[in-house]
Amino acid sequence: MTALTVPARLDEDASLRPLPWRRMAWVTWRQHRIALAGVAALLGALAVWMWIAGLQLHHAYAAATACHPASSPACADLITTFNSMNEFLANGIVLQAVPALIGAFAGAPVLARELETGTFRYAWTQGFGRWRWTLAKLVPLAVVAAAAAGALSVLISWYYQPYFATGNQTLDLSERSPFFPGLFDLRGVAFAAWTLAAFAIGALVGMLIRRVVPAIVATLAVYAGLAFAAGLFLRQHYLTPLLTSNLNVPGSAWITSQWWTKGGRFAFAGRPPIDLLMQLCHNPPLGPSGKPSPVSLAQCVAQHGYTQWTTYQPASRFWPFHWIEGGWLLALSVLLIAATVWLVRRRAA
């Protein structure tokens, strides 16, 4: 008996097409819905916490600013109550960990778990391709995480609004610069940009290490190093700071350096030493709280021939700084995701 062989028809081969993106989006949702639910639960719990604490904070601020005269004991108690509420969220330290946690526990396992268990070999045989598989898993998750963080940043801005109000210094109320460390990158576009960068870092680290737990630890370490480098060294150089010898620098300004001169020569840096204050300023003016304010002490020292020089970033530069930081973080995230896709194509076989 002779076996008949039928050549493959070219039109059938040409009709083969990669799987559509929507099917991979559904697979991504099925695989990572637990991680997305965890992110939603974390951000939702923080949102409820901040809403409750924020209502108390705004009520205390309204009571303190409406009290007259400000030097009365009753008003002093209200001012003390508001200032003591600054302990809520510990100046944003709790929220600073949110992007790192999302990057470590949502970003790092995306590829690391598939590579560690070996299931990527099966996934790549399903007619979708390596790079399309990687993009379909990373991009939707990154966009969702960044969008959720951006929504939370709106609530964060509302929570801290009383600390950025002008005139707080004259009432001895706590006043923070919009550039205050630990708060700047929680508002505007920066919080979403840092979350996106943390996710991209986690994805790349997971691809390189290929094990979930070590990738989580490495992601936390890399993100912490990048955040500290940006806050301590990079951010203050986005724009050239202003220089002034005016003692009344706005409380909303970010003071980058401060020093004193006498007779044109350097005297000391920072605030006046205690022994100098005790020697020159015996009866400085008192503020509403009954204590000398930093401005009154500086004026006392200036009356004895000292000149204070200050370099600072004005509060009006808040949004330019945010767009600069958001821009380079977005570029870094795109670069990291592109590097991850390239590594998947070249090294993940």
Phi, psi and omega per residue, in radians:
M1 nan 2.368 -3.115
T2 -1.804 2.245 -3.141
A3 -1.408 2.339 3.105
L4 -1.564 2.356 3.086
T5 -1.981 2.308 -3.121
V6 -1.989 2.079 -3.131
P7 -1.150 2.550 3.122
A8 -1.157 2.419 -3.123
R9 -1.465 2.323 -3.078
L10 -1.135 -0.562 -3.106
D11 -1.179 -0.509 3.091
E12 -1.227 -0.729 3.118
D13 -1.144 -0.657 -3.119
A14 -1.214 -0.361 -3.113
S15 -1.397 -0.175 3.134
L16 -1.221 2.315 -3.135
R17 -2.314 2.619 3.063
P18 -1.073 2.728 3.098
L19 -1.082 2.522 -3.121
P20 -1.193 2.724 -3.103
W21 -1.112 -0.590 -3.081
R22 -1.114 -0.541 3.103
R23 -1.210 -0.690 3.098
M24 -1.200 -0.564 3.065
A25 -1.092 -0.684 3.111
W26 -1.161 -0.710 3.101
V27 -1.099 -0.747 3.120
T28 -1.052 -0.743 3.104
W29 -1.095 -0.761 -3.124
R30 -1.130 -0.668 -3.083
Q31 -1.310 -0.575 -2.972
H32 -2.076 0.322 -3.135
R33 -1.167 -0.512 3.104
I34 -1.202 -0.749 3.097
A35 -1.107 -0.716 3.103
L36 -1.138 -0.652 3.081
A37 -1.137 -0.643 3.086
G38 -1.128 -0.731 3.084
V39 -1.095 -0.760 3.128
A40 -1.101 -0.703 3.135
A41 -1.154 -0.732 3.135
L42 -1.100 -0.878 -3.114
L43 -1.194 -0.603 3.103
G44 -1.150 -0.731 3.111
A45 -1.121 -0.729 3.099
L46 -1.127 -0.655 3.140
A47 -1.126 -0.764 3.117
V48 -1.122 -0.755 3.125
W49 -1.044 -0.820 -3.108
M50 -1.203 -0.593 3.122
W51 -1.131 -0.780 3.130
I52 -1.149 -0.844 3.133
A53 -1.137 -0.637 -3.131
G54 -1.152 -0.653 3.082
L55 -1.068 -0.743 3.098
Q56 -1.133 -0.725 -3.126
L57 -1.134 -0.803 -3.141
H58 -1.143 -0.632 3.104
H59 -1.152 -0.740 3.124
A60 -1.135 -0.646 -3.141
Y61 -1.195 -0.743 3.128
A62 -1.086 -0.691 3.135
A63 -1.176 -0.681 -3.114
A64 -1.219 -0.705 -3.120
T65 -1.318 -0.425 -3.128
A66 -1.498 -0.182 -3.068
C67 -1.372 2.363 3.105
H68 -2.472 2.510 -0.129
P69 -1.301 2.655 -3.036
A70 -1.156 -0.392 -3.109
S71 -1.494 -0.042 -3.124
S72 -1.259 2.697 3.127
P73 -1.042 -0.628 3.141
A74 -1.131 -0.737 3.126
C75 -1.195 -0.638 3.105
A76 -1.078 -0.654 3.088
D77 -1.140 -0.718 3.124
L78 -1.152 -0.656 3.098
I79 -1.135 -0.742 3.115
T80 -1.111 -0.674 3.122
T81 -1.089 -0.789 3.133
F82 -1.127 -0.800 -3.116
N83 -1.102 -0.587 3.133
S84 -1.239 -0.381 3.138
M85 -1.319 -0.044 3.076
N86 -1.131 -0.190 3.114
E87 -1.292 -0.303 3.107
F88 -1.015 2.244 3.135
L89 1.096 0.131 3.043
A90 0.839 0.968 3.121
N91 0.986 0.550 3.048
G92 1.513 0.110 -3.103
I93 -1.090 -0.683 3.124
V94 -1.086 -0.770 -3.106
L95 -1.245 -0.440 3.107
Q96 -1.057 -0.463 -3.105
A97 -1.414 -0.219 -3.051
V98 -1.077 -0.902 3.112
P99 -1.039 -0.671 3.136
A100 -1.116 -0.722 3.128
L101 -1.164 -0.694 3.115
I102 -1.134 -0.749 3.120
G103 -1.133 -0.655 -3.081
A104 -1.349 -0.766 -2.999
F105 -1.752 -0.233 3.062
A106 -1.955 -0.583 -3.107
G107 -1.534 -0.829 -3.074
A108 -1.081 -0.722 -3.096
P109 -1.315 -0.173 -3.030
V110 -0.982 -0.881 3.126
L111 -1.731 -0.563 -3.071
A112 -1.081 -0.687 -3.122
R113 -1.153 -0.740 3.117
E114 -1.114 -0.731 -3.111
L115 -1.253 -0.617 -3.123
E116 -1.228 -0.692 -3.110
T117 -1.503 -0.268 3.138
G118 1.495 0.067 -3.115
T119 -1.235 -0.221 3.120
F120 -1.111 -0.485 3.129
R121 -1.124 -0.665 3.079
Y122 -1.237 -0.709 -3.094
A123 -1.099 -0.600 -3.085
W124 -1.350 -0.114 3.103
T125 -1.697 0.114 -3.040
Q126 -1.669 0.343 3.046
G127 1.309 0.435 -3.137
F128 -1.987 -0.491 3.097
G129 1.593 2.658 -3.069
R130 -1.129 -0.956 -3.019
W131 -1.203 -0.607 3.085
R132 -1.201 -0.657 3.074
W133 -1.065 -0.754 -3.125
T134 -1.172 -0.811 3.134
L135 -1.093 -0.729 -3.107
A136 -1.153 -0.431 3.117
K137 -1.529 -0.640 -3.017
L138 -1.490 -0.845 -2.989
V139 -1.096 -0.876 -3.138
P140 -1.072 -0.717 -3.141
L141 -1.144 -0.708 3.132
A142 -1.125 -0.734 -3.133
V143 -1.136 -0.751 -3.139
V144 -1.121 -0.766 -3.141
A145 -1.116 -0.756 3.139
A146 -1.161 -0.691 3.131
A147 -1.142 -0.710 3.111
A148 -1.126 -0.719 3.104
A149 -1.149 -0.662 3.090
G150 -1.095 -0.671 3.092
A151 -1.141 -0.697 3.122
L152 -1.168 -0.568 -3.120
S153 -1.125 -0.476 3.071
V154 -1.113 -0.751 3.106
L155 -1.188 -0.622 3.111
I156 -1.105 -0.760 3.122
S157 -1.064 -0.714 3.097
W158 -1.122 -0.711 -3.096
Y159 -1.064 -0.808 -3.039
Y160 -1.541 0.065 -3.084
Q161 -0.959 -0.725 3.136
P162 -1.048 -0.498 -3.114
Y163 -1.325 -0.271 -3.115
F164 -1.782 0.073 -3.124
A165 -1.247 2.447 3.108
T166 -1.292 2.580 3.113
G167 1.602 -0.007 3.136
N168 -1.139 -0.594 -3.104
Q169 -1.074 -0.710 -3.106
T170 -1.146 -0.385 3.115
L171 -1.771 0.122 -3.091
D172 1.083 0.428 3.046
L173 -1.510 2.619 3.115
S174 -1.053 2.209 3.115
E175 -2.219 2.310 -3.113
R176 -2.092 2.497 3.011
S177 -1.284 2.542 3.037
P178 -1.028 -0.314 3.111
F179 -1.628 0.133 -3.055
F180 -0.953 2.280 -3.132
P181 -0.990 2.307 -3.113
G182 1.605 -0.207 3.116
L183 -2.010 -0.572 -3.077
F184 -0.993 -0.813 -3.058
D185 -1.502 0.231 3.042
L186 -1.781 -0.114 -3.032
R187 -2.117 2.989 3.085
G188 1.054 -2.459 -3.113
V189 -1.543 -0.188 -3.031
A190 -1.165 -0.688 -3.083
F191 -1.112 -0.767 3.090
A192 -1.155 -0.674 -3.137
A193 -1.163 -0.706 3.105
W194 -1.179 -0.626 3.079
T195 -1.133 -0.754 3.095
L196 -1.077 -0.764 3.125
A197 -1.116 -0.691 3.125
A198 -1.113 -0.709 3.106
F199 -1.111 -0.762 3.137
A200 -1.136 -0.679 3.075
I201 -1.077 -0.788 3.130
G202 -1.065 -0.710 3.138
A203 -1.115 -0.773 -3.128
L204 -1.185 -0.755 3.127
V205 -1.102 -0.710 3.093
G206 -1.083 -0.645 3.099
M207 -1.169 -0.678 -3.102
L208 -1.290 -0.749 -3.059
I209 -1.500 -0.627 3.088
R210 1.152 0.350 3.054
R211 -2.414 2.393 -2.938
V212 -1.186 -0.958 -3.036
V213 -1.105 -0.880 3.075
P214 -1.041 -0.601 3.120
A215 -1.155 -0.643 3.102
I216 -1.106 -0.811 -3.136
V217 -1.112 -0.773 -3.135
A218 -1.126 -0.655 3.122
T219 -1.101 -0.772 3.106
L220 -1.060 -0.727 -3.121
A221 -1.178 -0.784 -3.132
V222 -1.140 -0.759 -3.132
Y223 -1.115 -0.765 3.140
A224 -1.056 -0.737 3.116
G225 -1.107 -0.725 3.124
L226 -1.162 -0.737 -3.124
A227 -1.143 -0.732 3.120
F228 -1.167 -0.708 3.128
A229 -1.106 -0.712 3.132
A230 -1.172 -0.755 -3.087
G231 -1.269 -0.618 -3.044
L232 -1.585 -0.552 -2.987
F233 -2.134 -0.695 -2.954
L234 -1.509 -0.797 -2.953
R235 -1.057 -0.685 -3.068
Q236 -1.207 -0.200 -3.125
H237 -1.810 0.179 3.102
Y238 -1.038 -0.753 3.076
L239 -2.344 2.648 -3.127
T240 -1.145 2.210 -3.122
P241 -1.220 2.744 3.084
L242 -1.503 2.686 3.136
L243 -2.106 2.327 -3.133
T244 -2.587 2.679 3.002
S245 -1.887 0.149 3.113
N246 -1.277 2.298 -3.137
L247 -1.284 -0.468 -3.078
N248 -1.604 1.152 3.048
V249 -1.287 2.311 -3.117
P250 -0.963 2.457 3.132
G251 -1.142 -0.319 3.123
S252 -1.452 -0.116 -3.105
A253 -1.375 2.683 3.054
W254 -1.702 1.855 -3.138
I255 -1.435 2.023 -3.106
T256 -1.586 -0.527 3.071
S257 -2.761 2.739 -3.093
Q258 -2.709 2.324 3.125
W259 -2.624 2.885 -3.091
W260 -2.107 2.535 3.045
T261 -2.222 2.774 3.047
K262 -2.520 2.146 -3.078
G263 1.134 0.511 3.129
G264 1.420 0.063 -3.127
R265 -2.025 2.611 3.138
F266 -1.098 2.321 3.138
A267 -1.877 -1.004 3.119
F268 -2.864 2.858 -3.131
A269 -1.847 2.679 3.076
G270 1.324 -2.580 -3.117
R271 -1.381 2.721 3.126
P272 -1.055 2.457 3.112
P273 -1.083 2.696 -3.116
I274 -1.086 -0.727 -3.108
D275 -1.141 -0.580 3.090
L276 -1.221 -0.686 3.099
L277 -1.111 -0.721 3.136
M278 -1.166 -0.530 -3.123
Q279 -1.363 -0.668 -3.013
L280 -1.758 -0.553 -2.975
C281 -2.040 1.544 -3.128
H282 -1.460 -0.660 -3.100
N283 -2.297 1.205 3.131
P284 -1.259 2.708 3.092
P285 -1.055 2.547 -3.128
L286 -1.771 2.578 3.101
G287 -1.539 -3.089 -3.139
P288 -1.017 -0.501 -3.126
S289 -1.437 -0.032 -3.119
G290 1.535 0.146 3.139
K291 -2.129 2.647 3.102
P292 -1.132 2.385 3.109
S293 -1.495 2.725 3.090
P294 -0.993 -0.618 -3.139
V295 -1.160 -0.735 -3.133
S296 -1.149 -0.648 3.095
L297 -1.173 -0.706 3.112
A298 -1.125 -0.684 3.107
Q299 -1.121 -0.647 3.113
C300 -1.113 -0.783 3.134
V301 -1.162 -0.657 -3.125
A302 -1.132 -0.500 3.125
Q303 -1.176 -0.236 -3.123
H304 -1.847 0.456 2.999
G305 1.629 0.073 3.127
Y306 -1.609 2.559 3.098
T307 -2.143 2.229 3.123
Q308 -1.667 2.272 3.067
W309 -1.982 2.382 -3.058
T310 -2.368 2.279 2.922
T311 -1.821 2.356 -3.030
Y312 -2.676 2.824 3.014
Q313 -1.896 2.089 -3.125
P314 -1.215 2.716 -3.126
A315 -1.113 -0.367 3.134
S316 -1.156 -0.251 3.136
R317 -1.610 0.167 -3.086
F318 -1.013 -0.901 -3.101
W319 -1.234 -0.707 3.013
P320 -0.991 -0.692 3.098
F321 -1.123 -0.686 -3.129
H322 -1.146 -0.741 -3.138
W323 -1.201 -0.594 3.081
I324 -1.134 -0.848 -3.112
E325 -1.179 -0.749 3.101
G326 -1.086 -0.615 -3.132
G327 -1.170 -0.823 -3.117
W328 -1.287 -0.476 3.055
L329 -1.225 -0.679 3.075
L330 -1.099 -0.777 3.114
A331 -1.087 -0.713 3.111
L332 -1.112 -0.712 -3.135
S333 -1.117 -0.774 3.110
V334 -1.079 -0.717 3.134
L335 -1.123 -0.730 -3.129
L336 -1.175 -0.725 3.107
I337 -1.148 -0.701 3.095
A338 -1.096 -0.717 3.100
A339 -1.121 -0.646 3.107
T340 -1.119 -0.770 3.110
V341 -1.086 -0.737 -3.141
W342 -1.096 -0.727 3.133
L343 -1.153 -0.642 3.098
V344 -1.085 -0.729 -3.112
R345 -1.240 -0.575 -2.992
R346 -1.742 -0.546 -2.929
R347 -2.167 -0.115 -2.988
A348 -1.637 0.251 -3.117
A349 -1.264 nan nan
